[in-house]
Amino acid sequence: MIELNSKQRKILEKAAHSLEPVVIIGGAGLSEGVVQMTDSQLNAHELIKVCFNEFKDEKRELSETLAERCRATLVRIIGNRAILYRAADDEKKRNYEKALSKAEKN
């Protein structure tokens, strides 16, 4: 998990704006299946949205737990959606690294 500064968060939030949620937290809550789905989606996309259809009152805690279990960073929670980021293992597939590095230096 990386620590993001405010500029880096803004970059990722802007990139996530047009994304549709690929993981939905429903009645089963934070099940092992949800964790596995989140992990596979992070492998595929680096930046994802998670939608809370249930457990809306616990979304902060559940988002932090989900991010921790998937070795991801919780970028922000907006409404009932959480934005998660994890850099791709393959350096060639990293879409946001340059922008985040630049924002880290400023």
N, CA, C and O atoms as CSV, one atom per row, in Angstrom:
chain,resi,resn,atom,element,x,y,z
A,1,MET,N,N,0.840,-1.171,0.000
A,1,MET,CA,C,0.000,0.000,0.000
A,1,MET,C,C,0.888,1.238,0.000
A,1,MET,O,O,1.824,1.342,0.793
A,2,ILE,N,N,0.590,2.164,-0.886
A,2,ILE,CA,C,1.367,3.393,-0.935
A,2,ILE,C,C,0.574,4.532,-0.307
A,2,ILE,O,O,-0.657,4.519,-0.286
A,3,GLU,N,N,1.295,5.501,0.194
A,3,GLU,CA,C,0.674,6.700,0.727
A,3,GLU,C,C,0.572,7.717,-0.400
A,3,GLU,O,O,1.551,7.967,-1.103
A,4,LEU,N,N,-0.586,8.292,-0.571
A,4,LEU,CA,C,-0.811,9.271,-1.627
A,4,LEU,C,C,-0.911,10.666,-1.037
A,4,LEU,O,O,-1.518,10.870,0.015
A,5,ASN,N,N,-0.302,11.630,-1.733
A,5,ASN,CA,C,-0.510,13.011,-1.320
A,5,ASN,C,C,-1.758,13.545,-2.023
A,5,ASN,O,O,-2.359,12.835,-2.829
A,6,SER,N,N,-2.149,14.757,-1.736
A,6,SER,CA,C,-3.415,15.292,-2.272
A,6,SER,C,C,-3.378,15.420,-3.796
A,6,SER,O,O,-4.401,15.209,-4.448
A,7,LYS,N,N,-2.233,15.759,-4.375
A,7,LYS,CA,C,-2.132,15.874,-5.833
A,7,LYS,C,C,-2.291,14.508,-6.498
A,7,LYS,O,O,-2.948,14.385,-7.531
A,8,GLN,N,N,-1.694,13.502,-5.908
A,8,GLN,CA,C,-1.805,12.150,-6.452
A,8,GLN,C,C,-3.249,11.653,-6.363
A,8,GLN,O,O,-3.753,11.023,-7.293
A,9,ARG,N,N,-3.907,11.938,-5.244
A,9,ARG,CA,C,-5.311,11.555,-5.093
A,9,ARG,C,C,-6.170,12.214,-6.168
A,9,ARG,O,O,-7.037,11.567,-6.755
A,10,LYS,N,N,-5.933,13.492,-6.427
A,10,LYS,CA,C,-6.693,14.218,-7.443
A,10,LYS,C,C,-6.502,13.583,-8.817
A,10,LYS,O,O,-7.465,13.448,-9.572
A,11,ILE,N,N,-5.281,13.195,-9.149
A,11,ILE,CA,C,-4.998,12.558,-10.440
A,11,ILE,C,C,-5.796,11.269,-10.567
A,11,ILE,O,O,-6.425,11.021,-11.596
A,12,LEU,N,N,-5.771,10.452,-9.524
A,12,LEU,CA,C,-6.485,9.179,-9.568
A,12,LEU,C,C,-8.002,9.368,-9.548
A,12,LEU,O,O,-8.729,8.628,-10.211
A,13,GLU,N,N,-8.477,10.352,-8.795
A,13,GLU,CA,C,-9.915,10.644,-8.770
A,13,GLU,C,C,-10.400,11.062,-10.152
A,13,GLU,O,O,-11.454,10.619,-10.609
A,14,LYS,N,N,-9.631,11.909,-10.809
A,14,LYS,CA,C,-9.987,12.367,-12.153
A,14,LYS,C,C,-10.008,11.190,-13.126
A,14,LYS,O,O,-10.911,11.085,-13.956
A,15,ALA,N,N,-9.026,10.316,-13.026
A,15,ALA,CA,C,-8.961,9.144,-13.904
A,15,ALA,C,C,-10.126,8.193,-13.641
A,15,ALA,O,O,-10.610,7.536,-14.563
A,16,ALA,N,N,-10.572,8.116,-12.402
A,16,ALA,CA,C,-11.650,7.195,-12.031
A,16,ALA,C,C,-13.039,7.758,-12.317
A,16,ALA,O,O,-14.028,7.027,-12.264
A,17,HIS,N,N,-13.115,9.026,-12.612
A,17,HIS,CA,C,-14.418,9.680,-12.782
A,17,HIS,C,C,-15.326,8.948,-13.762
A,17,HIS,O,O,-16.510,8.756,-13.484
A,18,SER,N,N,-14.790,8.544,-14.890
A,18,SER,CA,C,-15.617,7.913,-15.922
A,18,SER,C,C,-15.754,6.402,-15.761
A,18,SER,O,O,-16.452,5.761,-16.547
A,19,LEU,N,N,-15.108,5.833,-14.771
A,19,LEU,CA,C,-15.162,4.385,-14.565
A,19,LEU,C,C,-16.491,3.963,-13.948
A,19,LEU,O,O,-17.062,4.670,-13.118
A,20,GLU,N,N,-16.959,2.818,-14.364
A,20,GLU,CA,C,-18.118,2.200,-13.742
A,20,GLU,C,C,-17.633,1.242,-12.658
A,20,GLU,O,O,-16.548,0.675,-12.789
A,21,PRO,N,N,-18.404,1.048,-11.594
A,21,PRO,CA,C,-18.000,0.092,-10.552
A,21,PRO,C,C,-17.881,-1.324,-11.122
A,21,PRO,O,O,-18.744,-1.778,-11.873
A,22,VAL,N,N,-16.808,-2.005,-10.756
A,22,VAL,CA,C,-16.606,-3.380,-11.215
A,22,VAL,C,C,-16.774,-4.386,-10.077
A,22,VAL,O,O,-16.802,-5.595,-10.307
A,23,VAL,N,N,-16.884,-3.881,-8.860
A,23,VAL,CA,C,-17.118,-4.727,-7.685
A,23,VAL,C,C,-18.285,-4.118,-6.924
A,23,VAL,O,O,-18.335,-2.907,-6.708
A,24,ILE,N,N,-19.228,-4.973,-6.516
A,24,ILE,CA,C,-20.396,-4.501,-5.781
A,24,ILE,C,C,-20.472,-5.223,-4.443
A,24,ILE,O,O,-20.428,-6.451,-4.381
A,25,ILE,N,N,-20.587,-4.445,-3.380
A,25,ILE,CA,C,-20.749,-4.997,-2.036
A,25,ILE,C,C,-22.252,-5.087,-1.779
A,25,ILE,O,O,-22.939,-4.071,-1.681
A,26,GLY,N,N,-22.745,-6.313,-1.673
A,26,GLY,CA,C,-24.171,-6.542,-1.458
A,26,GLY,C,C,-24.437,-7.133,-0.095
A,26,GLY,O,O,-23.717,-6.865,0.867
A,27,GLY,N,N,-25.464,-7.929,-0.021
A,27,GLY,CA,C,-25.917,-8.507,1.236
A,27,GLY,C,C,-24.908,-9.416,1.909
A,27,GLY,O,O,-24.931,-9.555,3.132
A,28,ALA,N,N,-24.024,-10.037,1.144
A,28,ALA,CA,C,-23.015,-10.934,1.727
A,28,ALA,C,C,-21.869,-10.165,2.377
A,28,ALA,O,O,-21.048,-10.754,3.080
A,29,GLY,N,N,-21.808,-8.869,2.149
A,29,GLY,CA,C,-20.761,-8.057,2.751
A,29,GLY,C,C,-19.409,-8.317,2.116
A,29,GLY,O,O,-19.301,-8.541,0.911
A,30,LEU,N,N,-18.390,-8.284,2.942
A,30,LEU,CA,C,-17.015,-8.434,2.482
A,30,LEU,C,C,-16.623,-9.908,2.515
A,30,LEU,O,O,-15.808,-10.328,3.336
A,31,SER,N,N,-17.209,-10.674,1.623
A,31,SER,CA,C,-16.946,-12.111,1.561
A,31,SER,C,C,-15.606,-12.373,0.872
A,31,SER,O,O,-15.016,-11.474,0.274
A,32,GLU,N,N,-15.146,-13.599,0.965
A,32,GLU,CA,C,-13.894,-13.981,0.304
A,32,GLU,C,C,-14.026,-13.816,-1.207
A,32,GLU,O,O,-13.057,-13.453,-1.873
A,33,GLY,N,N,-15.211,-14.079,-1.755
A,33,GLY,CA,C,-15.448,-13.897,-3.183
A,33,GLY,C,C,-15.289,-12.448,-3.619
A,33,GLY,O,O,-14.756,-12.172,-4.694
A,34,VAL,N,N,-15.753,-11.525,-2.786
A,34,VAL,CA,C,-15.612,-10.098,-3.085
A,34,VAL,C,C,-14.137,-9.708,-3.062
A,34,VAL,O,O,-13.681,-8.950,-3.917
A,35,VAL,N,N,-13.402,-10.217,-2.099
A,35,VAL,CA,C,-11.961,-9.923,-2.010
A,35,VAL,C,C,-11.240,-10.460,-3.243
A,35,VAL,O,O,-10.401,-9.769,-3.821
A,36,GLN,N,N,-11.559,-11.678,-3.645
A,36,GLN,CA,C,-10.920,-12.264,-4.826
A,36,GLN,C,C,-11.281,-11.488,-6.090
A,36,GLN,O,O,-10.415,-11.251,-6.933
A,37,MET,N,N,-12.532,-11.093,-6.234
A,37,MET,CA,C,-12.963,-10.314,-7.389
A,37,MET,C,C,-12.232,-8.967,-7.430
A,37,MET,O,O,-11.771,-8.531,-8.485
A,38,THR,N,N,-12.137,-8.328,-6.288
A,38,THR,CA,C,-11.441,-7.042,-6.212
A,38,THR,C,C,-9.984,-7.206,-6.609
A,38,THR,O,O,-9.448,-6.404,-7.374
A,39,ASP,N,N,-9.345,-8.247,-6.088
A,39,ASP,CA,C,-7.937,-8.508,-6.400
A,39,ASP,C,C,-7.744,-8.728,-7.902
A,39,ASP,O,O,-6.813,-8.180,-8.492
A,40,SER,N,N,-8.606,-9.517,-8.513
A,40,SER,CA,C,-8.468,-9.785,-9.948
A,40,SER,C,C,-8.756,-8.532,-10.774
A,40,SER,O,O,-8.111,-8.316,-11.800
A,41,GLN,N,N,-9.700,-7.712,-10.352
A,41,GLN,CA,C,-9.989,-6.474,-11.072
A,41,GLN,C,C,-8.838,-5.471,-10.937
A,41,GLN,O,O,-8.531,-4.749,-11.885
A,42,LEU,N,N,-8.212,-5.426,-9.778
A,42,LEU,CA,C,-7.043,-4.567,-9.611
A,42,LEU,C,C,-5.889,-5.049,-10.482
A,42,LEU,O,O,-5.153,-4.234,-11.039
A,43,ASN,N,N,-5.725,-6.357,-10.605
A,43,ASN,CA,C,-4.696,-6.894,-11.499
A,43,ASN,C,C,-4.957,-6.468,-12.936
A,43,ASN,O,O,-4.020,-6.170,-13.677
A,44,ALA,N,N,-6.205,-6.438,-13.327
A,44,ALA,CA,C,-6.562,-6.119,-14.697
A,44,ALA,C,C,-6.553,-4.617,-14.995
A,44,ALA,O,O,-6.204,-4.205,-16.101
A,45,HIS,N,N,-6.936,-3.796,-14.004
A,45,HIS,CA,C,-7.184,-2.382,-14.296
A,45,HIS,C,C,-6.382,-1.373,-13.481
A,45,HIS,O,O,-6.345,-0.203,-13.862
A,46,GLU,N,N,-5.757,-1.748,-12.413
A,46,GLU,CA,C,-5.030,-0.865,-11.498
A,46,GLU,C,C,-5.942,0.057,-10.684
A,46,GLU,O,O,-5.758,0.193,-9.475
A,47,LEU,N,N,-6.907,0.681,-11.324
A,47,LEU,CA,C,-7.778,1.658,-10.680
A,47,LEU,C,C,-9.218,1.201,-10.875
A,47,LEU,O,O,-9.668,1.015,-12.006
A,48,ILE,N,N,-9.936,1.020,-9.772
A,48,ILE,CA,C,-11.313,0.520,-9.865
A,48,ILE,C,C,-12.222,1.270,-8.907
A,48,ILE,O,O,-11.775,1.936,-7.974
A,49,LYS,N,N,-13.519,1.134,-9.175
A,49,LYS,CA,C,-14.545,1.630,-8.258
A,49,LYS,C,C,-15.271,0.438,-7.659
A,49,LYS,O,O,-15.524,-0.566,-8.325
A,50,VAL,N,N,-15.595,0.581,-6.384
A,50,VAL,CA,C,-16.369,-0.413,-5.658
A,50,VAL,C,C,-17.663,0.273,-5.214
A,50,VAL,O,O,-17.631,1.344,-4.607
A,51,CYS,N,N,-18.791,-0.349,-5.521
A,51,CYS,CA,C,-20.096,0.217,-5.181
A,51,CYS,C,C,-20.665,-0.492,-3.958
A,51,CYS,O,O,-20.601,-1.718,-3.859
A,52,PHE,N,N,-21.215,0.273,-3.038
A,52,PHE,CA,C,-21.852,-0.276,-1.848
A,52,PHE,C,C,-23.365,-0.215,-2.014
A,52,PHE,O,O,-23.968,0.850,-1.885
A,53,ASN,N,N,-23.978,-1.368,-2.301
A,53,ASN,CA,C,-25.435,-1.458,-2.336
A,53,ASN,C,C,-25.983,-1.728,-0.937
A,53,ASN,O,O,-27.118,-1.365,-0.627
A,54,GLU,N,N,-25.195,-2.349,-0.121
A,54,GLU,CA,C,-25.527,-2.630,1.281
A,54,GLU,C,C,-24.358,-2.144,2.145
A,54,GLU,O,O,-23.322,-1.742,1.616
A,55,PHE,N,N,-24.521,-2.180,3.450
A,55,PHE,CA,C,-23.471,-1.805,4.400
A,55,PHE,C,C,-22.968,-0.382,4.163
A,55,PHE,O,O,-21.780,-0.106,4.324
A,56,LYS,N,N,-23.866,0.510,3.784
A,56,LYS,CA,C,-23.469,1.884,3.473
A,56,LYS,C,C,-22.936,2.626,4.699
A,56,LYS,O,O,-22.097,3.518,4.574
A,57,ASP,N,N,-23.420,2.257,5.867
A,57,ASP,CA,C,-22.947,2.910,7.087
A,57,ASP,C,C,-21.538,2.459,7.465
A,57,ASP,O,O,-20.830,3.166,8.182
A,58,GLU,N,N,-21.133,1.295,6.989
A,58,GLU,CA,C,-19.804,0.768,7.309
A,58,GLU,C,C,-18.832,0.865,6.137
A,58,GLU,O,O,-17.786,0.217,6.148
A,59,LYS,N,N,-19.166,1.667,5.129
A,59,LYS,CA,C,-18.354,1.680,3.910
A,59,LYS,C,C,-16.909,2.111,4.152
A,59,LYS,O,O,-16.012,1.608,3.476
A,60,ARG,N,N,-16.655,3.004,5.074
A,60,ARG,CA,C,-15.279,3.445,5.354
A,60,ARG,C,C,-14.454,2.268,5.876
A,60,ARG,O,O,-13.376,1.983,5.354
A,61,GLU,N,N,-14.954,1.594,6.891
A,61,GLU,CA,C,-14.236,0.471,7.490
A,61,GLU,C,C,-14.067,-0.681,6.490
A,61,GLU,O,O,-12.991,-1.268,6.381
A,62,LEU,N,N,-15.146,-0.993,5.764
A,62,LEU,CA,C,-15.078,-2.081,4.785
A,62,LEU,C,C,-14.123,-1.751,3.645
A,62,LEU,O,O,-13.403,-2.629,3.169
A,63,SER,N,N,-14.107,-0.506,3.204
A,63,SER,CA,C,-13.194,-0.091,2.130
A,63,SER,C,C,-11.743,-0.195,2.575
A,63,SER,O,O,-10.886,-0.655,1.820
A,64,GLU,N,N,-11.473,0.232,3.797
A,64,GLU,CA,C,-10.108,0.146,4.317
A,64,GLU,C,C,-9.671,-1.311,4.470
A,64,GLU,O,O,-8.533,-1.658,4.153
A,65,THR,N,N,-10.570,-2.154,4.952
A,65,THR,CA,C,-10.264,-3.577,5.101
A,65,THR,C,C,-10.036,-4.224,3.741
A,65,THR,O,O,-9.093,-4.994,3.565
A,66,LEU,N,N,-10.895,-3.912,2.790
A,66,LEU,CA,C,-10.756,-4.463,1.437
A,66,LEU,C,C,-9.435,-4.032,0.803
A,66,LEU,O,O,-8.735,-4.846,0.201
A,67,ALA,N,N,-9.101,-2.768,0.938
A,67,ALA,CA,C,-7.839,-2.265,0.388
A,67,ALA,C,C,-6.648,-2.984,1.033
A,67,ALA,O,O,-5.702,-3.377,0.351
A,68,GLU,N,N,-6.711,-3.145,2.330
A,68,GLU,CA,C,-5.620,-3.823,3.051
A,68,GLU,C,C,-5.473,-5.274,2.596
A,68,GLU,O,O,-4.361,-5.743,2.354
A,69,ARG,N,N,-6.592,-5.978,2.482
A,69,ARG,CA,C,-6.547,-7.394,2.087
A,69,ARG,C,C,-6.079,-7.577,0.652
A,69,ARG,O,O,-5.546,-8.631,0.306
A,70,CYS,N,N,-6.272,-6.560,-0.190
A,70,CYS,CA,C,-5.860,-6.647,-1.599
A,70,CYS,C,C,-4.542,-5.908,-1.867
A,70,CYS,O,O,-4.123,-5.769,-3.016
A,71,ARG,N,N,-3.903,-5.442,-0.806
A,71,ARG,CA,C,-2.656,-4.692,-0.933
A,71,ARG,C,C,-2.827,-3.470,-1.852
A,71,ARG,O,O,-1.953,-3.159,-2.661
A,72,ALA,N,N,-3.948,-2.803,-1.709
A,72,ALA,CA,C,-4.271,-1.641,-2.535
A,72,ALA,C,C,-4.327,-0.394,-1.655
A,72,ALA,O,O,-4.212,-0.463,-0.431
A,73,THR,N,N,-4.506,0.727,-2.309
A,73,THR,CA,C,-4.639,1.998,-1.617
A,73,THR,C,C,-6.047,2.532,-1.817
A,73,THR,O,O,-6.548,2.589,-2.940
A,74,LEU,N,N,-6.674,2.917,-0.733
A,74,LEU,CA,C,-7.981,3.557,-0.809
A,74,LEU,C,C,-7.744,5.013,-1.195
A,74,LEU,O,O,-7.196,5.791,-0.415
A,75,VAL,N,N,-8.161,5.369,-2.403
A,75,VAL,CA,C,-7.944,6.724,-2.908
A,75,VAL,C,C,-8.940,7.676,-2.269
A,75,VAL,O,O,-8.562,8.703,-1.707
A,76,ARG,N,N,-10.216,7.324,-2.362
A,76,ARG,CA,C,-11.260,8.193,-1.825
A,76,ARG,C,C,-12.579,7.437,-1.801
A,76,ARG,O,O,-12.778,6.481,-2.550
A,77,ILE,N,N,-13.470,7.879,-0.934
A,77,ILE,CA,C,-14.851,7.399,-0.933
A,77,ILE,C,C,-15.723,8.587,-1.313
A,77,ILE,O,O,-15.691,9.637,-0.670
A,78,ILE,N,N,-16.499,8.397,-2.367
A,78,ILE,CA,C,-17.401,9.454,-2.832
A,78,ILE,C,C,-18.803,8.849,-2.882
A,78,ILE,O,O,-19.064,7.938,-3.667
A,79,GLY,N,N,-19.683,9.349,-2.059
A,79,GLY,CA,C,-21.024,8.782,-1.980
A,79,GLY,C,C,-20.944,7.355,-1.471
A,79,GLY,O,O,-20.368,7.095,-0.414
A,80,ASN,N,N,-21.521,6.441,-2.219
A,80,ASN,CA,C,-21.474,5.025,-1.845
A,80,ASN,C,C,-20.510,4.246,-2.734
A,80,ASN,O,O,-20.697,3.054,-2.980
A,81,ARG,N,N,-19.491,4.927,-3.206
A,81,ARG,CA,C,-18.483,4.295,-4.058
A,81,ARG,C,C,-17.088,4.592,-3.529
A,81,ARG,O,O,-16.776,5.709,-3.114
A,82,ALA,N,N,-16.267,3.557,-3.558
A,82,ALA,CA,C,-14.877,3.694,-3.136
A,82,ALA,C,C,-13.986,3.528,-4.357
A,82,ALA,O,O,-14.277,2.730,-5.248
A,83,ILE,N,N,-12.899,4.288,-4.389
A,83,ILE,CA,C,-11.914,4.176,-5.457
A,83,ILE,C,C,-10.678,3.518,-4.870
A,83,ILE,O,O,-10.122,3.994,-3.880
A,84,LEU,N,N,-10.249,2.417,-5.486
A,84,LEU,CA,C,-9.062,1.690,-5.044
A,84,LEU,C,C,-8.013,1.707,-6.144
A,84,LEU,O,O,-8.336,1.668,-7.331
A,85,TYR,N,N,-6.750,1.765,-5.731
A,85,TYR,CA,C,-5.632,1.777,-6.678
A,85,TYR,C,C,-4.545,0.816,-6.214
A,85,TYR,O,O,-4.207,0.752,-5.032
A,86,ARG,N,N,-4.013,0.077,-7.168
A,86,ARG,CA,C,-2.825,-0.743,-6.924
A,86,ARG,C,C,-2.058,-0.803,-8.241
A,86,ARG,O,O,-2.603,-1.206,-9.268
A,87,ALA,N,N,-0.800,-0.402,-8.202
A,87,ALA,CA,C,0.034,-0.412,-9.403
A,87,ALA,C,C,0.174,-1.839,-9.920
A,87,ALA,O,O,0.271,-2.792,-9.147
A,88,ALA,N,N,0.183,-1.962,-11.237
A,88,ALA,CA,C,0.331,-3.277,-11.865
A,88,ALA,C,C,1.705,-3.856,-11.530
A,88,ALA,O,O,2.686,-3.124,-11.400
A,89,ASP,N,N,1.759,-5.172,-11.395
A,89,ASP,CA,C,3.027,-5.838,-11.125
A,89,ASP,C,C,3.999,-5.655,-12.286
A,89,ASP,O,O,5.194,-5.450,-12.078
A,90,ASP,N,N,3.483,-5.732,-13.501
A,90,ASP,CA,C,4.283,-5.557,-14.701
A,90,ASP,C,C,4.461,-4.057,-14.965
A,90,ASP,O,O,3.489,-3.348,-15.224
A,91,GLU,N,N,5.694,-3.589,-14.899
A,91,GLU,CA,C,5.956,-2.162,-15.059
A,91,GLU,C,C,5.473,-1.614,-16.398
A,91,GLU,O,O,5.140,-0.433,-16.492
A,92,LYS,N,N,5.429,-2.440,-17.423
A,92,LYS,CA,C,4.975,-2.006,-18.747
A,92,LYS,C,C,3.476,-1.716,-18.770
A,92,LYS,O,O,2.996,-0.988,-19.638
A,93,LYS,N,N,2.742,-2.282,-17.824
A,93,LYS,CA,C,1.284,-2.120,-17.785
A,93,LYS,C,C,0.833,-1.036,-16.816
A,93,LYS,O,O,-0.367,-0.867,-16.601
A,94,ARG,N,N,1.753,-0.313,-16.239
A,94,ARG,CA,C,1.395,0.736,-15.288
A,94,ARG,C,C,0.959,1.990,-16.032
A,94,ARG,O,O,1.744,2.599,-16.758
A,95,ASN,N,N,-0.280,2.362,-15.846
A,95,ASN,CA,C,-0.856,3.496,-16.563
A,95,ASN,C,C,-0.691,4.832,-15.845
A,95,ASN,O,O,-0.714,5.881,-16.488
A,96,TYR,N,N,-0.528,4.812,-14.544
A,96,TYR,CA,C,-0.571,6.044,-13.761
A,96,TYR,C,C,0.757,6.402,-13.113
A,96,TYR,O,O,0.867,7.449,-12.474
A,97,GLU,N,N,1.754,5.564,-13.262
A,97,GLU,CA,C,3.014,5.741,-12.546
A,97,GLU,C,C,3.701,7.080,-12.843
A,97,GLU,O,O,4.157,7.753,-11.918
A,98,LYS,N,N,3.779,7.471,-14.107
A,98,LYS,CA,C,4.452,8.718,-14.471
A,98,LYS,C,C,3.759,9.921,-13.855
A,98,LYS,O,O,4.414,10.798,-13.292
A,99,ALA,N,N,2.436,9.967,-13.959
A,99,ALA,CA,C,1.683,11.091,-13.416
A,99,ALA,C,C,1.807,11.150,-11.894
A,99,ALA,O,O,1.931,12.232,-11.319
A,100,LEU,N,N,1.773,9.989,-11.247
A,100,LEU,CA,C,1.895,9.969,-9.786
A,100,LEU,C,C,3.303,10.347,-9.343
A,100,LEU,O,O,3.468,11.034,-8.334
A,101,SER,N,N,4.306,9.915,-10.072
A,101,SER,CA,C,5.692,10.279,-9.738
A,101,SER,C,C,5.911,11.770,-9.871
A,101,SER,O,O,6.562,12.391,-9.030
A,102,LYS,N,N,5.364,12.343,-10.933
A,102,LYS,CA,C,5.487,13.775,-11.159
A,102,LYS,C,C,4.799,14.561,-10.028
A,102,LYS,O,O,5.340,15.551,-9.536
A,103,ALA,N,N,3.621,14.116,-9.630
A,103,ALA,CA,C,2.867,14.794,-8.560
A,103,ALA,C,C,3.549,14.605,-7.210
A,103,ALA,O,O,3.399,15.443,-6.320
A,104,GLU,N,N,4.290,13.523,-7.048
A,104,GLU,CA,C,4.995,13.285,-5.780
A,104,GLU,C,C,6.121,14.287,-5.583
A,104,GLU,O,O,6.405,14.691,-4.456
A,105,LYS,N,N,6.757,14.687,-6.662
A,105,LYS,CA,C,7.898,15.608,-6.593
A,105,LYS,C,C,7.472,17.038,-6.362
A,105,LYS,O,O,8.236,17.836,-5.817
A,106,ASN,N,N,6.254,17.375,-6.773
A,106,ASN,CA,C,5.778,18.773,-6.644
A,106,ASN,C,C,5.241,19.065,-5.284
A,106,ASN,O,O,4.807,20.186,-5.020
